[in-house]
Amino acid sequence: LQSYEQISEMLHNVQQYSMEISGLPLFLAVDEEGGTVARISGQGYGIEPIEDMAAVGASGDYERAQEIGTYIGSYLSDLGFNVDFAPCADVLTNPANTVVARRSFGSDVALVAEMTDLQRKAMEQEGIIGALKHFPGHGDTDVDSHKALPVLPFTRERLDSVELYPFKEAIQAGLGGVMVGHLQVPALEPDRITPSSLSHSIVTDLLRGELGFNGLVFTDALVMKGVAAESDVTVKALKAGND
């Protein structure tokens, strides 16, 4: 696809075809966070690059976080998308974390929660469901889940106060989407081994049940090496409770 217009034509044609065949619209999603994870902005489609969220968090400019949500939401909606795998709700507390890094608003839990929710609400005002990631929290890891399975070796109390906090706040505010990451979280999984994205205890019991989330649940990509070696990985993901 060489232009904004080609992307728009493709997505609108696909959506129209789906409606004609089944009467049901499709979820059309993209990874568009701004900064280093941007499939549209800064890629030659006429949408200017957006700064990374670490810069926004460091500035303390809550209005800017909201403005970015409105901006992203407006052009994604115009193109024909209706889901964005963003914003990143990970609290960056490990300086060795290279996969989240500058995608996070920072290490201040309250700031991350507030900026994340402002941004996703602004996107929703433009017709885009924001899927917060990477549940239950990828910020304090030093392993890239694209390459291996990171471990969160923390107590439930610690997870509640840091990793889970932005998600809990957003759920209370009416969050529409969550992306579950590939993480080993012994405190949340009885067998202490099953990745979060394949865990019924984490996806259904915790996210759906305890936290009361009733929106869309996506996994991170199942070709990532954190889970790709699992047999019947897609079946396990569905049985865990992912949509």
N, C-alpha and C positions, 0 to 999 in steps of 0.2 A: 504494500500500500504506500503510495507516493505522496498522498495529500490528505488534508483534513476532509476534503469533499469526498474522497474515495472511502475513507473510514465511515463517514456519515452515511453514505449511500449503502455500503455493505450492511451496516447494523440495522438501518431502517428497513432494508429489503428482507433481512433475516427475520426481523420482528413481524413484518407484514405477512411473510410466508407462514410463520408459526400460527398466527391468528387465523389465517385462511384454512389451514390444514386441521388444527386442533381446537381453535377458539380460545387458546390459552397463550398468554404472553410468556416470553422467556426472561430469565434473569441473565443479563449481559454484564459481565463484570470485568474489572481491570485493576491492576496494581498502580495506583496513581497517588503517591504520598507527597510528591514534591522532593526536592533535593536529589539524592542519588537514586531513588526509586521512582522513576517517572517514565511512563510509557508513551505519554502524549506531549507534555510540556518539555520544551527544549530539544525536541527530536526532529525539528524541521517541518512541523505541521502548522506553524504560525502561532503557536502558544509559547509565550515567553517562559524561560526557566523560573522555577520557584526555589527560594532558599530552603536549606534543610531545616528540619524542625528543631534541631539543637540550637540554631541561631535564634529562632523565634523564642524558645524557652529561655535562653540566656538574656534576651532583651527584656523579658518580663512583660511583653506587649500582648495582652490578652485580646485586644482588638485585632491585632495582626493575625493571630491564630484563627479568629473568626473570619476575617477577610479572605484568608487562603481557602477556608472551607467553602465560602460563597463562590470564589473564583473557580476552584476545581469543580465544584458541583455544577456550575453554569455551563462550562464547556463540555463536561462529560455528558450532561443531560442533552445538550444540543446535538452531540454526536450520536446519541442513541443508547448510551449506557444507562443502567439503573442501579448498579451496585459498584461500590469502590472498596477494595480491600485496604482500607485506611480509615482513620489514622492509626498510627502506632502508639498503643497505650502502655508499652513497656517502660518501666522505671529503670533508667540506666544507672545501676549502682556498682557495676564492675568495669573498671577502666580497661580491662583486657578484652572486653566484648567488642568484637570486630563486625559481627553481623547486624547488630542493632545500631551501635555506635551513634552517628549523628542523625539517625532516623527518629530518635527519641527526643521528647521535649526536655529531658534532663533527669536529674536525680532527686528532685524535690517532689515527693509523692503528691501533695496537694496541687501543686502547679501542673504536673502531668495530667492529673484527673480533670482539672478545670479546663485546660487548653484542649485536651482531647475531646471533651464533651462539647465545648463551644464549636470546635471545628466540625464534628460530625453532625451537630444540629444544623449548622449553616449549610452543610451539604444536603441534608434532608429537605431543607426549605427549597432547594433547587431540584428536588425529585430524585436524589441519589441516596440509597441506603448505604450508610457507612458501616463497615464491618471491622470493629476494633480487633487488633491483634497484638501479641500472639498469646492468647489465653493458655494457661493461667499466668503467664509473665515470663518473658525471655530476657529481661534486662540484666540479671545477675548471673550470666553464664560466660564462659570463656571458650566455648565450643560452638561452631557454626552448625546448625541443624541441617544445612544443605550437605554437610560432609560426614556428620556423626550425630549421635544422640546426646544432647547436653543433659546435665543433671542439676536439678534444684534441690540441694540437700538440706532444706530449711524446715523448721517446725511449722505447724499449722498457724501458730500465733504470728510468726514472722510473715508468712505468706499473706495472711489476712491484712496485716498492717502495711505491707509494701506491694507485692506483686498483684494481689487480687483487688487492691483498693480502687484503682481507676475503673476497673470493670464493674465492681459493685456499685459505684457511684453512677456510672452511665446506665446500668440496668435499672436502677431506681428512677432515673430520669426518662426512661422509655426507649432505650437502645434497640435498634432494629436488627443488627447483625454482629456476629462474633466469628473470628477466625481462630481455631484452636491450633496451637503450635505443636511441634514434635519435641516433647520434653519428658524426661524421666523425673517424676515428682513423688518420691517415696512416701511423703506425709499424706498424700491425697489418693494413692493407689494401693489397695491392700496387698497385692503381690510385689509391690515396690519396684517392678520392672517394666510393666506395660507402658508404652508411650502415651502421653496425655491425649493425643489425637485418636487413639484406639481404645481409650479407657472408658468403660461404661460408668465407672465411679466418678470420673472427672467430668465427662460430657453430660451424662444424664443425671446422676445423683447430685453432683455439686452445681454445675452450671444451670441445668434445667430445674432441678428440685430445690436445693438449698437456696440458691441465689435468685430463683424465680424468673429466669430468662425465658421468654416465649417467642423470641424472634428467630431469624435464620442462623443456623450453625454450619460453618464451612470448616474443612480442614485446610491446613497449609498443603502445599503440593505433595502428593503421595509418591512422586518419583524422587523426592529428597532422600538422601542416604540415611537420615535419621530413622526412617521407617521402610524404605524401599525393599529391604531384604526380608520383610515379614511376608509369610505365605498368606494368600487371600487377603491382602491388605485392604482392598476396597470393601470387601464383605465385613471385615473387622471394624472399619471406620463407620459403616452404616449401623452395625449392631451396637456400636458404642453410643449411637444417638445423633450422629451428625446428619445434616440434611443433604 
